[in-house]
Amino acid sequence: MARDELELRPGLFTNDDDSRDEDTETLNTEKGTINSQYDELIETENENFLNGGMKKFEKHEGKASFGMSVFNLANAIMGSGVLGLAYAMANTGILLFIILLVGVTILSCYSIHLLLVTSDTAGTKSYEQLGYITGRRPVQLISAGAIIMQNIGAMSSYLFIIKYELPAVIQGFCSDDVIQQQPWFLTGDYLVILVSIGIILPLCCMKNIGYLGYTSTFSVCCMVFFEAVIIYKKFNIPCPLGDLIHHADSFNTSGSLSMAGNHRPPPATLYSDVHNHSTNHELEQSCIARYIIFNSQTAYAVPILAFSFVCHPEVLPIYTEISQPTRQRMQNVSNIAVFAMFIMYLLTAIFGYLTFYELVEAELLHTYMRTDPHGRLIQMVRCAVLIAVTLTVPIVLFPMRTSVEEIFFHNKRFSWIRHIAVAVCMLIFVILLVIYVPSIRDIFGFIGASAATLLIFILPAMFYLRIVKKPPRKHKLMAYIFIIAGFIFMISSMALIIADWVQHSGHH
């Protein structure tokens, strides 16, 4: 590790007892008594573990390559949020969406920078331990709670897609007689359980997150295919959609995702109303892109974007497993992964929106299914998305398990029984959540406005201000701005979302 790049506290990494005592005496003489929490950190840091017993990170030699680390982090960033970006653009307009996307991307990169600087300064790659150093047990619990909350939301959204998309994909390979019998393998709840047991759980039982590099690479490739098809379809679907989407309403959507939280009629209904009551000129106007839009749904746009870029809980575990783990090397990994996802998000939103305009649904794939419900290419895209989100779940579960172990089993030696048991309990909880909570959009909005805000803005800035000694003035100012902006964003977004819920619940 290039220690000259780090802002180290005196004595933190010193191995010689005499020199550490001498440095401590000098520091006490010149600057007063060291805060007790740092003394406690020095005494206990050799006992800290991350990801199943990995001790103090200088002693752990990561084996993951640079490329595999990029794919792991990109897979952690990329998720089901990409399916809602075209809908977000339809409710913000192209220009406002791009401004928001660029802003969230820059802020995400900078907050990762703060997190890496703080991690190297404190000498730990545990998010929860950074919380403990910052504010003892309360901040540690807040940090762990934010990670668990955000990742439960992410896992739920992935399993929602499996629950509603996989039965529809299987239907495409079944005869009408089989579909009418409604066999068990067309029931989403059963399929979620089978996929979780057969694919997700074995991957979650890997000892370290670095082993998931190959599955992450395959997952990203599946989403690249998804992106290519969206671009291709833009030039093959006419606008106005006409009878193409109107007649597709007869398609059986029993296997499709129920977006009860959308508070808007399906596109076929929307088009039917427009078709019956509008002139040809008005239909042509529906195919004109809007650059800035403000409506009640705009409140969901920023939380969806924030949620789509949360990878902070995975940054430190990936940092642990990367070979030659310097801060600059991990920063390069983060920059490449975030920029790649920025390009993917931007293209998905633009081409998805410019294909359907105001008729785009909150879950983009369903809009395509209404135009070509039996098309082979769309079926292949659905399979690719299913594979991608399935292989992303283990990446998300690793930081959750770390949080649980840091809180309840801190300083315990690695145990395969505990390692597997925690994963099983988490999967069971999320599966139950998926079965009984009908709306994926509400999860995006609420989690994005609360836990994602903590992980992107507030906590990295708090860690930096409390742990890094004498930071540059501009970085210190930015950290304070991060905290203030984070609280403003959290309160305002949640207030708008709750107001939207109350408004629409009063209409039913």
Summary of the structure (lengths in Angstrom):
residues: 508
radius of gyration: 24.2
end to end distance: 60.3
largest distance: 86.6
contacts: 1751
relative contact order: 0.18
helix: 76%
strand: 1%
